[in-house]
């Protein structure tokens, strides 16, 4: 995150992290002062995502071994906003920007 912020030449307080992992996205972004939006969507099987691409298949196989699509609701801190679908992300961003 620090690298991306430096490339964008902005402070963490002016950035929003959008991610579907509370462990790898929301927690570290919150720790450095970024606002966060948790994309709380169902796992790949519930979305019927069965890609043909070998790299995507390797990614999904690894996600079955780690809690990537698991339930991270117990992790703190809480995200600043939650979006249940990608279509809900712009609304969540607008709410955070207007705060």
C-alpha positions as CSV (number, residue, x, y, z in Angstrom):
1,X,0.0,0.0,0.0
2,X,2.8,2.4,0.9
3,X,4.3,1.9,-2.6
4,X,1.0,2.6,-4.4
5,X,0.4,5.7,-2.2
6,X,3.9,7.0,-3.0
7,X,3.4,6.4,-6.7
8,X,0.1,8.3,-6.6
9,X,1.7,10.9,-4.4
10,X,-1.1,11.0,-1.9
11,X,-1.4,10.4,1.8
12,X,-3.1,7.4,3.2
13,X,-5.9,9.6,4.6
14,X,-6.9,10.6,1.0
15,X,-7.0,7.0,-0.3
16,X,-9.6,4.3,-0.1
17,X,-8.7,0.6,-0.2
18,X,-11.4,-1.7,-1.7
19,X,-10.8,-5.3,-1.1
20,X,-12.5,-8.6,-0.4
21,X,-10.1,-9.8,2.3
22,X,-10.3,-8.3,5.7
23,X,-7.0,-10.0,6.6
24,X,-4.9,-8.8,3.6
25,X,-6.8,-5.7,2.5
26,X,-8.9,-4.0,5.2
27,X,-6.6,-4.6,8.2
28,X,-3.3,-3.4,6.8
29,X,-4.9,-0.4,5.0
30,X,-6.7,0.6,8.2
31,X,-3.4,0.4,10.1
32,X,-1.8,3.0,7.9
33,X,-4.8,5.3,7.9
34,X,-6.6,4.5,4.7
35,X,-10.3,4.4,4.5
36,X,-11.6,1.0,3.6
37,X,-14.4,-0.7,1.7
38,X,-14.9,-4.4,2.2
39,X,-16.3,-6.2,-0.9
40,X,-18.3,-8.8,1.0
41,X,-19.3,-11.0,-1.9
42,X,-19.9,-14.8,-1.9
43,X,-17.1,-17.2,-2.7
44,X,-16.2,-18.1,-6.3
45,X,-18.3,-21.3,-6.2
46,X,-21.4,-19.4,-5.1
47,X,-20.8,-16.9,-7.9
48,X,-20.4,-19.8,-10.3
49,X,-16.9,-18.7,-11.3
50,X,-15.2,-21.6,-13.0
51,X,-12.5,-20.1,-15.3
52,X,-10.8,-21.9,-18.1
53,X,-7.6,-19.9,-17.7
54,X,-4.8,-22.0,-16.0
55,X,-3.6,-19.1,-13.9
56,X,-7.1,-18.3,-12.7
57,X,-7.5,-22.0,-11.8
58,X,-4.2,-22.0,-9.8
59,X,-5.4,-18.9,-8.0
60,X,-8.7,-20.6,-7.1
61,X,-6.9,-23.7,-6.0
62,X,-4.7,-21.6,-3.7
63,X,-7.8,-19.8,-2.4
64,X,-9.2,-23.1,-1.2
65,X,-6.1,-23.6,0.9
66,X,-6.2,-20.2,2.6
67,X,-9.1,-18.2,4.0
68,X,-9.3,-15.9,0.9
69,X,-13.0,-16.3,0.4
70,X,-13.7,-17.3,4.0
71,X,-15.7,-15.5,6.6
72,X,-13.5,-12.7,7.9
73,X,-16.3,-10.9,9.9
74,X,-14.5,-11.5,13.2
75,X,-11.4,-9.6,12.1
76,X,-10.9,-6.0,13.4
77,X,-10.9,-3.2,12.6
78,X,-14.3,-2.8,11.0
79,X,-14.2,-1.5,7.4
80,X,-15.5,2.0,6.9
81,X,-18.1,0.7,4.4
82,X,-19.2,-2.6,3.0
83,X,-20.3,-3.4,-0.6
84,X,-22.1,-6.7,-1.2
85,X,-21.4,-6.5,-5.0
86,X,-19.1,-4.7,-7.4
87,X,-22.1,-2.6,-8.4
88,X,-22.4,-1.3,-4.8
89,X,-18.8,0.0,-4.7
90,X,-19.4,3.4,-6.3
91,X,-22.1,4.2,-3.7
92,X,-19.8,3.1,-0.9
93,X,-17.0,5.3,-2.3
94,X,-19.4,8.3,-2.6
95,X,-20.5,7.9,1.0
96,X,-16.8,7.9,2.2
97,X,-15.8,10.8,0.0
98,X,-18.7,12.9,1.2
99,X,-17.8,12.3,4.9
